[in-house]
């Protein structure tokens, strides 16, 4: 099995098939978002540098993407690098960007074959030139994907996204393009990075932490939240399927009264 393969390295195959069938039998979310947490702790537990945790985290990404396709989930968002992550050691940040460039080259063909369309959301223009070039090329090469749209949140912060939207709306108002008195939530959402996509039905956070960390705050207003103790480098399709089964068992009321 090559390092660049999307296949899971775990021996859960039998159980995975059972949980996949259960997940498919219920309500499959249209949009699943992931806060990929725990890479550093995974490495620390093994006496490895944090960078090795990030490398292992890529393997989880390679395993989860085809699982989403198998489920029939049309949209997914992965929180890869936040606006706050610049505070990390420069060496770790450089490694993350190098890993991203490597992934974009190694996995491009398989993404295309699986019908996966990749989009970067966030302040991408502020990333290093090599990273921007790799991302834009990957977006171009996968633009015809129809099975799954994957948003990779890079240099992303939800408060920044909302503030950016407000500024763009203000410019549109000054230009006479919109009437603020008639501005609706749907029109506001059209100024967000995820314009044209459904809000996430399910947000999964790994590693046991229970917060959104400035991720999809507008879009996640009525998302179901799923927290797991599993560290991201250990997260595999079976964990996704279990989360979807849990999601399907919930009653979503969107602020209404339970029947």
C-alpha positions in Angstrom: 0.0 0.0 0.0 1.5 3.3 -1.0 1.8 6.3 1.3 -0.4 8.3 -1.0 -3.2 5.8 -1.0 -6.6 6.9 0.4 -7.2 3.4 1.9 -7.4 3.0 5.7 -4.6 1.1 7.4 -6.7 -0.2 10.2 -8.1 -3.7 10.3 -11.7 -2.6 10.9 -12.9 -3.6 7.5 -15.7 -6.0 8.8 -17.0 -3.5 11.4 -16.6 -0.6 8.9 -19.0 -2.3 6.5 -21.6 -2.8 9.2 -21.4 0.8 10.3 -21.4 2.0 6.8 -24.6 0.2 6.1 -26.1 1.6 9.3 -25.1 5.1 8.4 -26.5 4.8 4.8 -29.8 3.5 6.2 -30.4 6.7 8.2 -30.4 10.4 7.5 -27.1 11.2 5.7 -26.0 14.8 6.3 -25.5 17.0 3.3 -22.5 18.7 4.8 -20.1 17.4 7.4 -17.4 19.7 8.9 -14.3 18.5 10.8 -12.2 20.2 13.4 -9.1 18.0 13.1 -7.7 18.2 16.6 -5.1 16.1 18.4 -2.1 15.7 16.1 0.3 17.2 18.6 -1.0 15.0 21.4 -0.9 11.9 19.2 2.8 12.6 18.5 3.6 13.4 22.1 2.1 10.2 23.4 4.6 8.4 21.1 7.6 10.5 21.9 7.6 11.9 18.4 7.9 15.5 17.3 4.6 17.3 16.6 5.3 17.4 12.9 4.9 13.6 12.8 1.4 14.0 14.2 0.6 16.3 11.3 2.0 13.8 8.9 -0.2 11.1 10.5 -3.1 13.4 10.3 -2.9 13.5 6.5 -3.4 9.7 6.5 -6.7 10.3 8.3 -7.7 12.8 5.7 -6.9 10.2 3.0 -9.1 7.7 4.7 -12.0 10.0 5.5 -12.5 11.5 2.0 -13.5 8.3 0.2 -15.6 7.4 3.2 -17.6 10.6 2.7 -18.0 9.7 -1.0 -19.2 6.2 -0.1 -21.8 7.7 2.2 -23.0 10.1 -0.5 -22.2 13.3 1.5 -22.0 16.0 -1.1 -20.1 18.7 1.0 -17.3 18.5 3.6 -15.2 21.2 5.3 -11.9 20.5 7.0 -10.3 23.0 9.4 -6.7 22.7 8.3 -5.0 26.0 9.4 -6.6 28.8 11.4 -5.7 32.4 11.6 -4.5 31.7 15.2 -2.2 28.9 14.0 0.4 31.5 13.0 1.3 31.7 16.7 2.8 28.2 16.5 6.6 27.7 16.1 7.7 28.8 12.7 9.3 25.4 12.0 5.9 23.7 12.6 4.1 26.2 10.4 6.6 25.6 7.6 6.2 21.9 7.9 2.4 22.2 7.7 2.6 24.2 4.5 5.2 21.8 3.0 2.9 18.9 3.8 0.0 20.7 2.1 2.0 21.2 -1.0 3.1 17.6 -1.0 -0.5 16.4 -0.5 -1.7 18.6 -3.4 0.7 16.9 -5.7 0.5 13.3 -4.5 -3.3 13.0 -4.2 -4.4 15.1 -7.1 -5.1 12.2 -9.5 -7.0 10.2 -6.9 -9.1 13.2 -6.0 -10.0 13.6 -9.6 -10.8 9.9 -10.1 -13.1 10.0 -7.1 -15.0 13.0 -8.4 -13.8 15.2 -5.5 -13.7 19.0 -6.0 -11.4 20.8 -3.7 -11.8 24.4 -2.7 -9.7 26.5 -0.3 -11.6 28.9 2.0 -10.0 31.6 4.1 -7.4 34.3 3.6 -5.5 32.2 1.0 -3.9 35.3 -0.5 -1.8 35.7 2.7 -0.3 32.2 2.4 3.3 31.6 1.0 3.5 31.8 -2.8 4.3 28.1 -3.2 1.3 27.1 -1.1 -1.0 29.4 -3.0 0.2 28.1 -6.3 -0.3 24.4 -5.2 -3.8 25.1 -3.9 -4.9 27.0 -7.0 -3.6 24.3 -9.3 -5.4 21.6 -7.2 -8.6 23.7 -7.4 -8.3 24.0 -11.2 -7.5 20.3 -11.7 -10.4 19.1 -9.5 -13.0 21.7 -10.6 -15.1 19.2 -12.5 -15.6 16.9 -9.5 -19.3 16.2 -8.8 -19.3 13.6 -6.1 -18.0 15.6 -3.2 -16.9 19.2 -2.7 -14.2 19.5 -0.1 -13.6 22.9 1.5 -10.1 23.1 3.1 -10.1 26.0 5.6 -6.7 27.6 5.4 -5.7 30.8 7.2 -9.4 30.7 8.2 -11.2 32.3 11.1 -15.0 32.6 11.3 -15.0 36.1 12.9 -12.7 37.3 10.1 -15.1 35.7 7.5 -18.1 37.5 9.0 -16.2 40.8 9.2 -15.1 40.4 5.6 -18.7 39.8 4.6 -19.9 42.9 6.4 -17.3 45.0 4.6 -18.3 43.6 1.2 -22.0 44.3 2.0 -21.1 47.9 3.0 -19.3 48.4 -0.3 -22.3 46.9 -2.2 -24.6 49.3 -0.3 -22.4 52.3 -1.1 -22.5 51.3 -4.7 -26.3 51.1 -4.7 -26.3 47.3 -5.3 -28.3 46.3 -2.2 -31.0 47.7 0.1 -29.9 47.1 3.7 -33.5 47.2 4.9 -34.3 44.2 2.7 -31.1 42.3 3.5 -31.9 38.7 4.4 -29.9 35.9 6.1 -29.7 34.1 2.7 -28.3 37.3 1.1 -25.8 37.7 3.9 -24.7 34.1 3.5 -24.0 34.7 -0.2 -21.0 36.9 1.0 -19.4 34.1 3.0 -16.8 31.7 1.8 -19.3 28.9 1.6 -21.8 30.8 -0.6 -24.0 28.4 -2.5 -23.4 25.5 -0.2 -25.7 24.1 2.5 -24.8 24.8 6.1 -23.0 21.9 7.9 -25.6 19.5 9.3 -22.9 17.9 11.5 -19.6 19.2 12.9 -17.2 16.7 14.3 -14.4 17.6 16.6 -11.8 15.0 17.6 -9.5 14.8 20.7 -12.1 15.4 23.3 -12.1 19.2 23.2 -15.6 20.7 23.2 -15.5 24.1 21.5 -15.8 25.5 17.9 -12.6 27.5 18.0 -13.7 30.2 15.6 -15.0 27.7 13.0 -18.1 28.2 10.9 -19.8 30.3 13.5 -22.5 31.6 11.2 -22.9 28.4 9.2 -22.9 26.2 12.3 -25.8 28.0 14.1 -28.0 24.9 14.0 -25.4 22.2 13.3 -25.4 19.1 15.3 -22.1 18.8 17.3 -20.3 15.5 17.7 -17.3 15.3 20.0 -15.0 12.2 20.2 -12.0 11.4 22.3 -10.3 9.9 19.3 -7.3 11.9 18.2 -7.4 13.0 14.6 -4.5 10.8 13.4 -6.5 7.8 14.7 -9.8 8.9 13.1 -10.9 6.4 10.4 -14.1 5.8 8.4 -15.6 3.7 11.2 -15.5 6.7 13.5 -17.2 8.8 10.8 -19.9 6.2 10.2 -20.6 6.1 14.0 -20.9 9.9 14.1 -23.4 9.8 11.2 -25.4 7.1 12.9 -25.5 9.2 16.0 -26.5 12.2 14.0 -29.4 10.3 12.3 -30.8 9.4 15.7 -31.1 13.1 16.8 -34.3 15.2 16.3 -33.4 18.5 14.7 -35.9 21.2 15.7 -34.1 24.4 14.5 -35.5 26.3 17.4 -39.0 24.9 17.1 -41.1 22.8 19.5 -40.5 19.1 19.6 -43.4 17.1 18.2 
